[in-house]
């Protein structure tokens, strides 16, 4: 058992170290000449844009790093196989670098759209991480052993944490000010709806049986009050 937890911790540390590297890359791109250097590799001319926008881009990337660290070391109880870690690292690489490159070039001063993006980022972060923290505390109570969690934010959506991912990534797209970044929340939402949610629902059905049926019968899958 000791060896199992040791291997698990090594994987999580590697994942978090790589994520820190990505956030450092974002900082280099936005504030240390990285945009100009990188653009020359591709025969382009990427000029740093509005400073406030670049600060927003970096701060949201850094907060995302902190939130994933909390999930990685505190909230995530299951083992992550190496293939899943690799896929997540690739996805994070694309999200951070595309966000920094496209958002970092935005010359237009930030306005109401970007502040709306900040609001969505905060709300989505709470829906994702806040809901997980509350659920984790509920599961620690021995009297809840064997029960499906259908309280808190999860009473509005069976997968409110996934919906939170879609919300905060939409907020990041608004902050970046590039239509191409909207491919990120679109890709994530499709992955949740067509892959992750069906797979997780199958697991919940097998584990909780009629509890799952009752929960699914009264609760939306993904978007509260809608779907």
C-alpha positions in Angstrom: 0.0 0.0 0.0 2.9 2.4 0.8 4.4 1.8 -2.6 1.0 2.5 -4.3 0.6 5.9 -2.6 4.3 6.7 -3.4 3.7 6.0 -7.1 0.5 8.0 -7.0 2.3 11.0 -5.4 5.1 10.8 -8.0 2.6 11.0 -10.8 0.8 14.0 -9.3 4.1 15.8 -8.6 5.2 15.3 -12.2 1.8 16.6 -13.5 2.0 19.7 -11.3 5.6 20.4 -12.2 4.7 20.3 -15.8 1.8 22.6 -15.2 4.1 25.1 -13.5 6.3 25.0 -16.5 3.3 25.9 -18.7 2.4 28.9 -16.5 6.1 30.0 -16.6 5.9 29.7 -20.4 2.8 31.9 -20.4 4.7 34.5 -18.3 7.6 34.4 -20.8 5.3 34.8 -23.8 3.4 37.7 -22.3 6.1 39.7 -20.5 9.6 38.6 -21.3 9.7 38.8 -25.1 8.4 35.3 -25.7 5.8 36.4 -28.3 8.4 38.1 -30.5 10.9 35.2 -30.2 8.3 32.5 -30.9 6.7 34.4 -33.8 10.1 34.5 -35.5 10.3 30.7 -35.5 7.1 30.6 -37.6 7.9 33.6 -39.8 5.2 35.7 -38.1 5.2 39.0 -36.2 3.4 38.7 -32.9 3.4 42.0 -31.1 2.4 42.2 -27.4 -0.9 43.9 -27.0 -2.7 45.8 -24.2 -0.9 45.4 -20.9 -4.0 45.0 -18.8 -5.3 42.3 -21.0 -2.0 40.4 -20.7 -2.1 40.7 -17.0 -5.6 39.3 -17.0 -4.5 36.4 -19.2 -1.6 35.6 -16.9 -3.6 35.8 -13.7 -6.3 33.5 -15.0 -3.7 31.0 -16.2 -2.0 31.2 -12.8 -5.3 30.7 -10.9 -6.0 27.7 -13.1 -2.7 26.3 -12.1 -3.5 26.8 -8.4 -7.0 25.2 -8.8 -5.6 22.2 -10.5 -3.0 21.8 -7.8 -5.8 21.7 -5.2 -7.6 19.1 -7.2 -4.5 17.1 -7.9 -3.3 16.9 -4.3 -6.5 17.2 -2.2 -9.7 16.5 -4.2 -8.7 13.8 -6.6 -8.8 10.4 -4.8 -8.6 8.0 -7.7 -5.4 6.9 -9.6 -4.7 8.6 -12.8 -3.1 6.3 -15.3 -0.1 7.6 -17.3 -2.1 7.8 -20.6 -4.7 10.0 -18.9 -2.0 12.2 -17.5 -0.4 12.6 -20.9 -3.7 13.5 -22.5 -4.4 16.1 -19.8 -0.9 17.6 -20.2 -1.4 17.9 -23.9 -4.7 19.6 -23.4 -3.3 22.0 -20.9 -0.4 22.8 -23.2 -2.8 23.8 -26.0 -5.0 25.8 -23.7 -2.2 27.8 -22.0 -0.1 28.5 -25.1 -3.0 29.3 -27.4 -4.5 31.6 -24.7 -1.2 33.4 -24.2 -0.3 33.8 -27.9 -3.8 34.9 -29.0 -4.8 36.8 -25.9 -1.3 38.4 -25.6 -1.6 40.1 -28.9 -4.9 41.8 -28.2 -4.3 45.5 -28.7 -7.8 46.7 -27.8 -8.1 48.0 -24.2 -10.1 45.8 -21.9 -13.7 46.7 -21.5 -17.0 45.3 -20.4 -16.6 42.1 -22.5 -13.3 41.3 -20.8 -14.7 42.0 -17.3 -17.6 39.8 -18.2 -15.0 37.2 -19.0 -13.4 37.7 -15.6 -16.8 37.2 -13.9 -17.5 34.0 -15.9 -14.0 32.7 -15.0 -14.7 33.3 -11.3 -18.1 31.7 -11.4 -16.9 28.8 -13.4 -14.0 28.2 -11.1 -16.4 28.2 -8.1 -18.8 25.8 -9.8 -15.9 23.4 -10.6 -13.6 23.6 -7.6 -16.1 24.9 -5.0 -18.6 22.1 -5.7 -15.8 19.5 -5.5 -14.6 20.8 -2.1 -18.1 20.7 -0.6 -18.7 17.1 -2.0 -15.3 16.0 -0.6 -16.2 17.2 2.8 -19.6 15.5 2.6 -18.0 12.2 1.7 -15.7 12.3 4.7 -18.7 11.8 7.0 -19.0 8.0 7.7 -22.8 8.2 7.7 -22.7 9.1 4.0 -20.9 6.0 3.0 -22.6 4.2 0.2 -24.8 7.2 -0.7 -24.8 9.1 -3.9 -24.1 12.8 -3.5 -27.0 14.9 -4.8 -26.8 18.0 -2.7 -25.2 21.4 -2.9 -24.5 22.6 -6.4 -24.9 19.0 -7.7 -28.7 19.2 -7.1 -28.8 21.6 -10.1 -26.6 19.5 -12.4 -25.3 16.0 -12.1 -22.0 17.2 -13.5 -21.9 20.8 -12.2 -18.1 20.5 -12.0 -17.9 19.8 -15.8 -20.3 22.7 -16.4 -18.0 24.9 -14.4 -15.1 24.0 -16.7 -17.2 25.1 -19.7 -18.0 28.4 -17.9 -14.5 29.4 -16.9 -13.0 28.4 -20.3 -15.7 30.6 -21.9 -14.6 33.5 -19.6 -11.0 33.0 -20.7 -12.0 33.2 -24.3 -13.7 36.5 -23.7 -10.6 37.8 -21.9 -8.4 36.7 -24.8 -10.6 38.6 -27.3 -10.0 36.0 -30.0 -12.8 34.0 -31.6 -10.4 31.0 -32.0 -10.1 30.5 -28.3 -13.8 29.7 -28.2 -12.8 26.4 -29.7 -11.6 25.5 -26.2 -14.9 25.6 -24.4 -16.6 24.1 -27.4 -14.1 21.2 -27.4 -14.4 20.7 -23.7 -18.2 20.7 -23.7 -18.3 18.2 -26.5 -15.9 16.0 -24.6 -18.1 16.2 -21.5 -21.4 15.5 -23.3 -20.3 12.7 -25.6 -17.5 11.0 -23.7 -16.9 11.8 -20.0 -20.6 12.2 -18.8 -21.8 8.9 -20.4 -18.8 7.0 -19.0 -19.2 8.5 -15.5 -23.0 7.9 -15.6 -22.3 4.2 -16.4 -20.0 4.0 -13.4 -22.5 5.7 -11.1 -25.3 3.5 -12.3 -23.3 0.4 -11.5 -22.2 1.7 -8.1 -25.4 3.2 -6.8 -28.2 1.5 -8.7 -31.7 2.9 -7.8 -30.1 5.9 -6.0 -28.6 6.9 -9.3 -32.0 6.4 -11.1 -33.8 8.6 -8.6 -31.0 11.3 -8.9 -30.9 11.2 -12.7 -34.7 11.4 -12.9 -34.9 14.7 -11.1 -31.6 16.4 -12.1 -30.3 17.9 -15.3 -27.1 16.3 -16.8 -24.9 19.2 -17.6 -26.5 22.7 -17.8 -28.6 23.6 -14.8 -32.4 23.9 -15.6 -31.7 23.2 -19.3 -29.9 20.0 -20.1 
